[in-house]
């Protein structure tokens, strides 16, 4: 299990990236929303989509869930 966070600031395309704790591209602490502990990025992105439908996995740490 890993801790996952979503960036509360959207990217230029409107996506809110989901990051695994320790990612080199983590947002600043005040821009992070903790999602919980998940065995993979899939559950974390589903949880983030409850908060904002434009959630997407980070290319670097959650590539299996990165769609755009």
mmCIF file of the N, C-alpha and C atoms, coordinates in Angstrom:
data_MODEL
# 
_entry.id   MODEL 
# 
loop_
_atom_site.group_PDB 
_atom_site.id 
_atom_site.type_symbol 
_atom_site.label_atom_id 
_atom_site.label_alt_id 
_atom_site.label_comp_id 
_atom_site.label_asym_id 
_atom_site.label_entity_id 
_atom_site.label_seq_id 
_atom_site.pdbx_PDB_ins_code 
_atom_site.Cartn_x 
_atom_site.Cartn_y 
_atom_site.Cartn_z 
_atom_site.occupancy 
_atom_site.B_iso_or_equiv 
_atom_site.pdbx_formal_charge 
_atom_site.auth_seq_id 
_atom_site.auth_comp_id 
_atom_site.auth_asym_id 
_atom_site.auth_atom_id 
_atom_site.pdbx_PDB_model_num 
ATOM 1   N N  . UNK A 1 1  ? 0.848   -1.187 0.000   1.00 0.00 ? 1  UNK A N  1 
ATOM 2   C CA . UNK A 1 1  ? 0.000   0.000  0.000   1.00 0.00 ? 1  UNK A CA 1 
ATOM 3   C C  . UNK A 1 1  ? 0.890   1.246  0.000   1.00 0.00 ? 1  UNK A C  1 
ATOM 4   N N  . UNK A 1 2  ? 0.421   2.242  -0.707  1.00 0.00 ? 2  UNK A N  1 
ATOM 5   C CA . UNK A 1 2  ? 1.150   3.504  -0.783  1.00 0.00 ? 2  UNK A CA 1 
ATOM 6   C C  . UNK A 1 2  ? 0.179   4.653  -0.528  1.00 0.00 ? 2  UNK A C  1 
ATOM 7   N N  . UNK A 1 3  ? 0.712   5.757  -0.064  1.00 0.00 ? 3  UNK A N  1 
ATOM 8   C CA . UNK A 1 3  ? -0.085  6.960  0.160   1.00 0.00 ? 3  UNK A CA 1 
ATOM 9   C C  . UNK A 1 3  ? -0.165  7.734  -1.152  1.00 0.00 ? 3  UNK A C  1 
ATOM 10  N N  . UNK A 1 4  ? -1.360  8.205  -1.466  1.00 0.00 ? 4  UNK A N  1 
ATOM 11  C CA . UNK A 1 4  ? -1.581  8.958  -2.697  1.00 0.00 ? 4  UNK A CA 1 
ATOM 12  C C  . UNK A 1 4  ? -2.183  10.323 -2.386  1.00 0.00 ? 4  UNK A C  1 
ATOM 13  N N  . UNK A 1 5  ? -1.817  11.281 -3.218  1.00 0.00 ? 5  UNK A N  1 
ATOM 14  C CA . UNK A 1 5  ? -2.261  12.665 -3.084  1.00 0.00 ? 5  UNK A CA 1 
ATOM 15  C C  . UNK A 1 5  ? -2.687  13.183 -4.446  1.00 0.00 ? 5  UNK A C  1 
ATOM 16  N N  . UNK A 1 6  ? -3.596  14.141 -4.440  1.00 0.00 ? 6  UNK A N  1 
ATOM 17  C CA . UNK A 1 6  ? -3.975  14.810 -5.676  1.00 0.00 ? 6  UNK A CA 1 
ATOM 18  C C  . UNK A 1 6  ? -3.572  16.275 -5.569  1.00 0.00 ? 6  UNK A C  1 
ATOM 19  N N  . UNK A 1 7  ? -3.124  16.817 -6.676  1.00 0.00 ? 7  UNK A N  1 
ATOM 20  C CA . UNK A 1 7  ? -2.769  18.230 -6.740  1.00 0.00 ? 7  UNK A CA 1 
ATOM 21  C C  . UNK A 1 7  ? -4.055  19.042 -6.862  1.00 0.00 ? 7  UNK A C  1 
ATOM 22  N N  . UNK A 1 8  ? -4.297  19.944 -5.929  1.00 0.00 ? 8  UNK A N  1 
ATOM 23  C CA . UNK A 1 8  ? -5.530  20.733 -5.965  1.00 0.00 ? 8  UNK A CA 1 
ATOM 24  C C  . UNK A 1 8  ? -5.490  21.803 -7.055  1.00 0.00 ? 8  UNK A C  1 
ATOM 25  N N  . UNK A 1 9  ? -4.296  22.098 -7.577  1.00 0.00 ? 9  UNK A N  1 
ATOM 26  C CA . UNK A 1 9  ? -4.162  23.040 -8.687  1.00 0.00 ? 9  UNK A CA 1 
ATOM 27  C C  . UNK A 1 9  ? -4.168  22.261 -9.998  1.00 0.00 ? 9  UNK A C  1 
ATOM 28  N N  . UNK A 1 10 ? -5.076  22.590 -10.902 1.00 0.00 ? 10 UNK A N  1 
ATOM 29  C CA . UNK A 1 10 ? -5.114  21.869 -12.176 1.00 0.00 ? 10 UNK A CA 1 
ATOM 30  C C  . UNK A 1 10 ? -3.938  22.238 -13.075 1.00 0.00 ? 10 UNK A C  1 
ATOM 31  N N  . UNK A 1 11 ? -3.603  21.306 -13.955 1.00 0.00 ? 11 UNK A N  1 
ATOM 32  C CA . UNK A 1 11 ? -2.614  21.572 -15.002 1.00 0.00 ? 11 UNK A CA 1 
ATOM 33  C C  . UNK A 1 11 ? -3.267  22.452 -16.060 1.00 0.00 ? 11 UNK A C  1 
ATOM 34  N N  . UNK A 1 12 ? -2.526  22.839 -17.058 1.00 0.00 ? 12 UNK A N  1 
ATOM 35  C CA . UNK A 1 12 ? -3.045  23.686 -18.132 1.00 0.00 ? 12 UNK A CA 1 
ATOM 36  C C  . UNK A 1 12 ? -4.232  23.040 -18.850 1.00 0.00 ? 12 UNK A C  1 
ATOM 37  N N  . UNK A 1 13 ? -4.244  21.696 -18.916 1.00 0.00 ? 13 UNK A N  1 
ATOM 38  C CA . UNK A 1 13 ? -5.347  20.996 -19.595 1.00 0.00 ? 13 UNK A CA 1 
ATOM 39  C C  . UNK A 1 13 ? -6.539  20.742 -18.676 1.00 0.00 ? 13 UNK A C  1 
ATOM 40  N N  . UNK A 1 14 ? -6.459  21.189 -17.415 1.00 0.00 ? 14 UNK A N  1 
ATOM 41  C CA . UNK A 1 14 ? -7.568  21.042 -16.478 1.00 0.00 ? 14 UNK A CA 1 
ATOM 42  C C  . UNK A 1 14 ? -7.480  19.814 -15.585 1.00 0.00 ? 14 UNK A C  1 
ATOM 43  N N  . UNK A 1 15 ? -6.523  18.916 -15.843 1.00 0.00 ? 15 UNK A N  1 
ATOM 44  C CA . UNK A 1 15 ? -6.377  17.708 -15.031 1.00 0.00 ? 15 UNK A CA 1 
ATOM 45  C C  . UNK A 1 15 ? -5.750  18.007 -13.677 1.00 0.00 ? 15 UNK A C  1 
ATOM 46  N N  . UNK A 1 16 ? -6.214  17.274 -12.679 1.00 0.00 ? 16 UNK A N  1 
ATOM 47  C CA . UNK A 1 16 ? -5.608  17.280 -11.350 1.00 0.00 ? 16 UNK A CA 1 
ATOM 48  C C  . UNK A 1 16 ? -4.811  15.985 -11.243 1.00 0.00 ? 16 UNK A C  1 
ATOM 49  N N  . UNK A 1 17 ? -3.496  16.092 -11.141 1.00 0.00 ? 17 UNK A N  1 
ATOM 50  C CA . UNK A 1 17 ? -2.643  14.899 -11.136 1.00 0.00 ? 17 UNK A CA 1 
ATOM 51  C C  . UNK A 1 17 ? -2.639  14.202 -9.785  1.00 0.00 ? 17 UNK A C  1 
ATOM 52  N N  . UNK A 1 18 ? -2.689  12.879 -9.851  1.00 0.00 ? 18 UNK A N  1 
ATOM 53  C CA . UNK A 1 18 ? -2.599  12.025 -8.667  1.00 0.00 ? 18 UNK A CA 1 
ATOM 54  C C  . UNK A 1 18 ? -1.160  11.524 -8.559  1.00 0.00 ? 18 UNK A C  1 
ATOM 55  N N  . UNK A 1 19 ? -0.579  11.697 -7.362  1.00 0.00 ? 19 UNK A N  1 
ATOM 56  C CA . UNK A 1 19 ? 0.812   11.333 -7.120  1.00 0.00 ? 19 UNK A CA 1 
ATOM 57  C C  . UNK A 1 19 ? 0.934   10.323 -5.985  1.00 0.00 ? 19 UNK A C  1 
ATOM 58  N N  . UNK A 1 20 ? 1.891   9.437  -6.144  1.00 0.00 ? 20 UNK A N  1 
ATOM 59  C CA . UNK A 1 20 ? 2.273   8.497  -5.097  1.00 0.00 ? 20 UNK A CA 1 
ATOM 60  C C  . UNK A 1 20 ? 3.296   9.189  -4.207  1.00 0.00 ? 20 UNK A C  1 
ATOM 61  N N  . UNK A 1 21 ? 3.163   9.025  -2.896  1.00 0.00 ? 21 UNK A N  1 
ATOM 62  C CA . UNK A 1 21 ? 4.094   9.661  -1.964  1.00 0.00 ? 21 UNK A CA 1 
ATOM 63  C C  . UNK A 1 21 ? 5.531   9.362  -2.370  1.00 0.00 ? 21 UNK A C  1 
ATOM 64  N N  . UNK A 1 22 ? 6.354   10.402 -2.376  1.00 0.00 ? 22 UNK A N  1 
ATOM 65  C CA . UNK A 1 22 ? 7.752   10.260 -2.750  1.00 0.00 ? 22 UNK A CA 1 
ATOM 66  C C  . UNK A 1 22 ? 8.042   10.618 -4.196  1.00 0.00 ? 22 UNK A C  1 
ATOM 67  N N  . UNK A 1 23 ? 7.013   10.874 -4.983  1.00 0.00 ? 23 UNK A N  1 
ATOM 68  C CA . UNK A 1 23 ? 7.203   11.236 -6.393  1.00 0.00 ? 23 UNK A CA 1 
ATOM 69  C C  . UNK A 1 23 ? 8.051   12.507 -6.490  1.00 0.00 ? 23 UNK A C  1 
ATOM 70  N N  . UNK A 1 24 ? 8.934   12.534 -7.458  1.00 0.00 ? 24 UNK A N  1 
ATOM 71  C CA . UNK A 1 24 ? 9.784   13.710 -7.653  1.00 0.00 ? 24 UNK A CA 1 
ATOM 72  C C  . UNK A 1 24 ? 8.999   14.910 -8.195  1.00 0.00 ? 24 UNK A C  1 
ATOM 73  N N  . UNK A 1 25 ? 7.750   14.695 -8.594  1.00 0.00 ? 25 UNK A N  1 
ATOM 74  C CA . UNK A 1 25 ? 6.918   15.772 -9.133  1.00 0.00 ? 25 UNK A CA 1 
ATOM 75  C C  . UNK A 1 25 ? 5.730   16.105 -8.220  1.00 0.00 ? 25 UNK A C  1 
ATOM 76  N N  . UNK A 1 26 ? 5.879   15.785 -6.935  1.00 0.00 ? 26 UNK A N  1 
ATOM 77  C CA . UNK A 1 26 ? 4.809   16.093 -5.967  1.00 0.00 ? 26 UNK A CA 1 
ATOM 78  C C  . UNK A 1 26 ? 4.566   17.597 -5.922  1.00 0.00 ? 26 UNK A C  1 
ATOM 79  N N  . UNK A 1 27 ? 3.309   17.997 -5.777  1.00 0.00 ? 27 UNK A N  1 
ATOM 80  C CA . UNK A 1 27 ? 3.033   19.421 -5.593  1.00 0.00 ? 27 UNK A CA 1 
ATOM 81  C C  . UNK A 1 27 ? 3.510   19.868 -4.207  1.00 0.00 ? 27 UNK A C  1 
ATOM 82  N N  . UNK A 1 28 ? 3.597   21.157 -4.026  1.00 0.00 ? 28 UNK A N  1 
ATOM 83  C CA . UNK A 1 28 ? 3.950   21.694 -2.719  1.00 0.00 ? 28 UNK A CA 1 
ATOM 84  C C  . UNK A 1 28 ? 2.925   21.222 -1.683  1.00 0.00 ? 28 UNK A C  1 
ATOM 85  N N  . UNK A 1 29 ? 3.338   21.060 -0.438  1.00 0.00 ? 29 UNK A N  1 
ATOM 86  C CA . UNK A 1 29 ? 2.430   20.535 0.591   1.00 0.00 ? 29 UNK A CA 1 
ATOM 87  C C  . UNK A 1 29 ? 1.081   21.250 0.676   1.00 0.00 ? 29 UNK A C  1 
ATOM 88  N N  . UNK A 1 30 ? 1.063   22.565 0.521   1.00 0.00 ? 30 UNK A N  1 
ATOM 89  C CA . UNK A 1 30 ? -0.217  23.280 0.624   1.00 0.00 ? 30 UNK A CA 1 
ATOM 90  C C  . UNK A 1 30 ? -1.106  23.086 -0.615  1.00 0.00 ? 30 UNK A C  1 
ATOM 91  N N  . UNK A 1 31 ? -0.585  22.434 -1.658  1.00 0.00 ? 31 UNK A N  1 
ATOM 92  C CA . UNK A 1 31 ? -1.369  22.138 -2.866  1.00 0.00 ? 31 UNK A CA 1 
ATOM 93  C C  . UNK A 1 31 ? -1.753  20.660 -2.964  1.00 0.00 ? 31 UNK A C  1 
ATOM 94  N N  . UNK A 1 32 ? -1.510  19.907 -1.903  1.00 0.00 ? 32 UNK A N  1 
ATOM 95  C CA . UNK A 1 32 ? -1.809  18.472 -1.893  1.00 0.00 ? 32 UNK A CA 1 
ATOM 96  C C  . UNK A 1 32 ? -3.100  18.189 -1.129  1.00 0.00 ? 32 UNK A C  1 
ATOM 97  N N  . UNK A 1 33 ? -3.879  17.255 -1.652  1.00 0.00 ? 33 UNK A N  1 
ATOM 98  C CA . UNK A 1 33 ? -5.035  16.722 -0.934  1.00 0.00 ? 33 UNK A CA 1 
ATOM 99  C C  . UNK A 1 33 ? -4.785  15.231 -0.778  1.00 0.00 ? 33 UNK A C  1 
ATOM 100 N N  . UNK A 1 34 ? -4.738  14.768 0.465   1.00 0.00 ? 34 UNK A N  1 
ATOM 101 C CA . UNK A 1 34 ? -4.478  13.356 0.738   1.00 0.00 ? 34 UNK A CA 1 
ATOM 102 C C  . UNK A 1 34 ? -5.691  12.527 0.336   1.00 0.00 ? 34 UNK A C  1 
ATOM 103 N N  . UNK A 1 35 ? -5.453  11.467 -0.435  1.00 0.00 ? 35 UNK A N  1 
ATOM 104 C CA . UNK A 1 35 ? -6.532  10.604 -0.899  1.00 0.00 ? 35 UNK A CA 1 
ATOM 105 C C  . UNK A 1 35 ? -6.670  9.339  -0.051  1.00 0.00 ? 35 UNK A C  1 
ATOM 106 N N  . UNK A 1 36 ? -5.562  8.845  0.482   1.00 0.00 ? 36 UNK A N  1 
ATOM 107 C CA . UNK A 1 36 ? -5.580  7.622  1.280   1.00 0.00 ? 36 UNK A CA 1 
ATOM 108 C C  . UNK A 1 36 ? -4.494  6.664  0.829   1.00 0.00 ? 36 UNK A C  1 
ATOM 109 N N  . UNK A 1 37 ? -4.523  5.475  1.417   1.00 0.00 ? 37 UNK A N  1 
ATOM 110 C CA . UNK A 1 37 ? -3.582  4.408  1.071   1.00 0.00 ? 37 UNK A CA 1 
ATOM 111 C C  . UNK A 1 37 ? -4.255  3.454  0.091   1.00 0.00 ? 37 UNK A C  1 
ATOM 112 N N  . UNK A 1 38 ? -3.563  3.143  -0.999  1.00 0.00 ? 38 UNK A N  1 
ATOM 113 C CA . UNK A 1 38 ? -4.105  2.274  -2.038  1.00 0.00 ? 38 UNK A CA 1 
ATOM 114 C C  . UNK A 1 38 ? -3.019  1.326  -2.527  1.00 0.00 ? 38 UNK A C  1 
ATOM 115 N N  . UNK A 1 39 ? -3.414  0.121  -2.974  1.00 0.00 ? 39 UNK A N  1 
ATOM 116 C CA . UNK A 1 39 ? -2.434  -0.820 -3.500  1.00 0.00 ? 39 UNK A CA 1 
ATOM 117 C C  . UNK A 1 39 ? -1.903  -0.414 -4.875  1.00 0.00 ? 39 UNK A C  1 
ATOM 118 N N  . UNK A 1 40 ? -2.636  0.460  -5.586  1.00 0.00 ? 40 UNK A N  1 
ATOM 119 C CA . UNK A 1 40 ? -2.186  0.928  -6.904  1.00 0.00 ? 40 UNK A CA 1 
ATOM 120 C C  . UNK A 1 40 ? -2.809  2.287  -7.183  1.00 0.00 ? 40 UNK A C  1 
ATOM 121 N N  . UNK A 1 41 ? -2.378  2.889  -8.271  1.00 0.00 ? 41 UNK A N  1 
ATOM 122 C CA . UNK A 1 41 ? -2.901  4.197  -8.643  1.00 0.00 ? 41 UNK A CA 1 
ATOM 123 C C  . UNK A 1 41 ? -4.370  4.142  -9.065  1.00 0.00 ? 41 UNK A C  1 
ATOM 124 N N  . UNK A 1 42 ? -4.852  2.988  -9.483  1.00 0.00 ? 42 UNK A N  1 
ATOM 125 C CA . UNK A 1 42 ? -6.226  2.890  -9.983  1.00 0.00 ? 42 UNK A CA 1 
ATOM 126 C C  . UNK A 1 42 ? -7.250  3.308  -8.931  1.00 0.00 ? 42 UNK A C  1 
ATOM 127 N N  . UNK A 1 43 ? -7.099  2.789  -7.722  1.00 0.00 ? 43 UNK A N  1 
ATOM 128 C CA . UNK A 1 43 ? -8.016  3.160  -6.642  1.00 0.00 ? 43 UNK A CA 1 
ATOM 129 C C  . UNK A 1 43 ? -7.873  4.618  -6.259  1.00 0.00 ? 43 UNK A C  1 
ATOM 130 N N  . UNK A 1 44 ? -6.644  5.119  -6.277  1.00 0.00 ? 44 UNK A N  1 
ATOM 131 C CA . UNK A 1 44 ? -6.401  6.517  -5.926  1.00 0.00 ? 44 UNK A CA 1 
ATOM 132 C C  . UNK A 1 44 ? -7.041  7.459  -6.940  1.00 0.00 ? 44 UNK A C  1 
ATOM 133 N N  . UNK A 1 45 ? -6.929  7.149  -8.210  1.00 0.00 ? 45 UNK A N  1 
ATOM 134 C CA . UNK A 1 45 ? -7.537  7.997  -9.238  1.00 0.00 ? 45 UNK A CA 1 
ATOM 135 C C  . UNK A 1 45 ? -9.062  7.938  -9.134  1.00 0.00 ? 45 UNK A C  1 
ATOM 136 N N  . UNK A 1 46 ? -9.621  6.769  -8.870  1.00 0.00 ? 46 UNK A N  1 
ATOM 137 C CA . UNK A 1 46 ? -11.080 6.677  -8.669  1.00 0.00 ? 46 UNK A CA 1 
ATOM 138 C C  . UNK A 1 46 ? -11.519 7.584  -7.522  1.00 0.00 ? 46 UNK A C  1 
ATOM 139 N N  . UNK A 1 47 ? -10.774 7.541  -6.426  1.00 0.00 ? 47 UNK A N  1 
ATOM 140 C CA . UNK A 1 47 ? -11.090 8.386  -5.266  1.00 0.00 ? 47 UNK A CA 1 
ATOM 141 C C  . UNK A 1 47 ? -10.965 9.864  -5.640  1.00 0.00 ? 47 UNK A C  1 
ATOM 142 N N  . UNK A 1 48 ? -9.930  10.227 -6.362  1.00 0.00 ? 48 UNK A N  1 
ATOM 143 C CA . UNK A 1 48 ? -9.737  11.619 -6.770  1.00 0.00 ? 48 UNK A CA 1 
ATOM 144 C C  . UNK A 1 48 ? -10.863 12.084 -7.678  1.00 0.00 ? 48 UNK A C  1 
ATOM 145 N N  . UNK A 1 49 ? -11.379 11.208 -8.522  1.00 0.00 ? 49 UNK A N  1 
ATOM 146 C CA . UNK A 1 49 ? -12.476 11.566 -9.430  1.00 0.00 ? 49 UNK A CA 1 
ATOM 147 C C  . UNK A 1 49 ? -13.764 11.846 -8.675  1.00 0.00 ? 49 UNK A C  1 
ATOM 148 N N  . UNK A 1 50 ? -13.894 11.327 -7.436  1.00 0.00 ? 50 UNK A N  1 
ATOM 149 C CA . UNK A 1 50 ? -15.045 11.691 -6.598  1.00 0.00 ? 50 UNK A CA 1 
ATOM 150 C C  . UNK A 1 50 ? -14.969 13.162 -6.218  1.00 0.00 ? 50 UNK A C  1 
ATOM 151 N N  . UNK A 1 51 ? -13.760 13.671 -6.088  1.00 0.00 ? 51 UNK A N  1 
ATOM 152 C CA . UNK A 1 51 ? -13.523 15.068 -5.723  1.00 0.00 ? 51 UNK A CA 1 
ATOM 153 C C  . UNK A 1 51 ? -13.563 15.954 -6.969  1.00 0.00 ? 51 UNK A C  1 
ATOM 154 N N  . UNK A 1 52 ? -12.935 15.499 -8.060  1.00 0.00 ? 52 UNK A N  1 
ATOM 155 C CA . UNK A 1 52 ? -12.926 16.240 -9.316  1.00 0.00 ? 52 UNK A CA 1 
ATOM 156 C C  . UNK A 1 52 ? -12.817 15.253 -10.468 1.00 0.00 ? 52 UNK A C  1 
ATOM 157 N N  . UNK A 1 53 ? -13.732 15.319 -11.388 1.00 0.00 ? 53 UNK A N  1 
ATOM 158 C CA . UNK A 1 53 ? -13.787 14.332 -12.475 1.00 0.00 ? 53 UNK A CA 1 
ATOM 159 C C  . UNK A 1 53 ? -12.597 14.411 -13.422 1.00 0.00 ? 53 UNK A C  1 
ATOM 160 N N  . UNK A 1 54 ? -11.806 15.473 -13.330 1.00 0.00 ? 54 UNK A N  1 
ATOM 161 C CA . UNK A 1 54 ? -10.643 15.641 -14.210 1.00 0.00 ? 54 UNK A CA 1 
ATOM 162 C C  . UNK A 1 54 ? -9.352  15.143 -13.579 1.00 0.00 ? 54 UNK A C  1 
ATOM 163 N N  . UNK A 1 55 ? -9.425  14.148 -12.719 1.00 0.00 ? 55 UNK A N  1 
ATOM 164 C CA . UNK A 1 55 ? -8.217  13.591 -12.109 1.00 0.00 ? 55 UNK A CA 1 
ATOM 165 C C  . UNK A 1 55 ? -7.550  12.619 -13.078 1.00 0.00 ? 55 UNK A C  1 
ATOM 166 N N  . UNK A 1 56 ? -6.224  12.576 -13.015 1.00 0.00 ? 56 UNK A N  1 
ATOM 167 C CA . UNK A 1 56 ? -5.436  11.732 -13.905 1.00 0.00 ? 56 UNK A CA 1 
ATOM 168 C C  . UNK A 1 56 ? -4.163  11.334 -13.162 1.00 0.00 ? 56 UNK A C  1 
ATOM 169 N N  . UNK A 1 57 ? -3.636  10.179 -13.458 1.00 0.00 ? 57 UNK A N  1 
ATOM 170 C CA . UNK A 1 57 ? -2.399  9.731  -12.828 1.00 0.00 ? 57 UNK A CA 1 
ATOM 171 C C  . UNK A 1 57 ? -1.191  10.502 -13.334 1.00 0.00 ? 57 UNK A C  1 
ATOM 172 N N  . UNK A 1 58 ? -0.242  10.718 -12.452 1.00 0.00 ? 58 UNK A N  1 
ATOM 173 C CA . UNK A 1 58 ? 1.008   11.379 -12.816 1.00 0.00 ? 58 UNK A CA 1 
ATOM 174 C C  . UNK A 1 58 ? 1.790   10.501 -13.798 1.00 0.00 ? 58 UNK A C  1 
ATOM 175 N N  . UNK A 1 59 ? 2.343   11.108 -14.805 1.00 0.00 ? 59 UNK A N  1 
ATOM 176 C CA . UNK A 1 59 ? 3.135   10.391 -15.808 1.00 0.00 ? 59 UNK A CA 1 
ATOM 177 C C  . UNK A 1 59 ? 4.322   9.671  -15.166 1.00 0.00 ? 59 UNK A C  1 
ATOM 178 N N  . UNK A 1 60 ? 4.904   10.255 -14.132 1.00 0.00 ? 60 UNK A N  1 
ATOM 179 C CA . UNK A 1 60 ? 6.137   9.737  -13.542 1.00 0.00 ? 60 UNK A CA 1 
ATOM 180 C C  . UNK A 1 60 ? 5.914   8.672  -12.473 1.00 0.00 ? 60 UNK A C  1 
ATOM 181 N N  . UNK A 1 61 ? 4.932   8.841  -11.599 1.00 0.00 ? 61 UNK A N  1 
ATOM 182 C CA . UNK A 1 61 ? 4.771   7.900  -10.489 1.00 0.00 ? 61 UNK A CA 1 
ATOM 183 C C  . UNK A 1 61 ? 3.509   7.049  -10.589 1.00 0.00 ? 61 UNK A C  1 
ATOM 184 N N  . UNK A 1 62 ? 2.585   7.417  -11.456 1.00 0.00 ? 62 UNK A N  1 
ATOM 185 C CA . UNK A 1 62 ? 1.321   6.682  -11.615 1.00 0.00 ? 62 UNK A CA 1 
ATOM 186 C C  . UNK A 1 62 ? 1.015   6.507  -13.089 1.00 0.00 ? 62 UNK A C  1 
ATOM 187 N N  . UNK A 1 63 ? 2.033   6.110  -13.836 1.00 0.00 ? 63 UNK A N  1 
ATOM 188 C CA . UNK A 1 63 ? 1.925   6.046  -15.294 1.00 0.00 ? 63 UNK A CA 1 
ATOM 189 C C  . UNK A 1 63 ? 0.828   5.113  -15.767 1.00 0.00 ? 63 UNK A C  1 
ATOM 190 N N  . UNK A 1 64 ? 0.568   4.032  -15.035 1.00 0.00 ? 64 UNK A N  1 
ATOM 191 C CA . UNK A 1 64 ? -0.485  3.097  -15.433 1.00 0.00 ? 64 UNK A CA 1 
ATOM 192 C C  . UNK A 1 64 ? -1.843  3.770  -15.452 1.00 0.00 ? 64 UNK A C  1 
ATOM 193 N N  . UNK A 1 65 ? -1.977  4.896  -14.763 1.00 0.00 ? 65 UNK A N  1 
ATOM 194 C CA . UNK A 1 65 ? -3.242  5.630  -14.683 1.00 0.00 ? 65 UNK A CA 1 
ATOM 195 C C  . UNK A 1 65 ? -3.196  6.955  -15.422 1.00 0.00 ? 65 UNK A C  1 
ATOM 196 N N  . UNK A 1 66 ? -2.103  7.209  -16.112 1.00 0.00 ? 66 UNK A N  1 
ATOM 197 C CA . UNK A 1 66 ? -1.948  8.460  -16.860 1.00 0.00 ? 66 UNK A CA 1 
ATOM 198 C C  . UNK A 1 66 ? -2.618  8.308  -18.227 1.00 0.00 ? 66 UNK A C  1 
ATOM 199 N N  . UNK A 1 67 ? -3.565  9.199  -18.512 1.00 0.00 ? 67 UNK A N  1 
ATOM 200 C CA . UNK A 1 67 ? -4.316  9.073  -19.764 1.00 0.00 ? 67 UNK A CA 1 
ATOM 201 C C  . UNK A 1 67 ? -4.123  10.251 -20.707 1.00 0.00 ? 67 UNK A C  1 
ATOM 202 N N  . UNK A 1 68 ? -3.632  11.377 -20.203 1.00 0.00 ? 68 UNK A N  1 
ATOM 203 C CA . UNK A 1 68 ? -3.494  12.523 -21.117 1.00 0.00 ? 68 UNK A CA 1 
ATOM 204 C C  . UNK A 1 68 ? -2.218  13.282 -20.871 1.00 0.00 ? 68 UNK A C  1 
# 
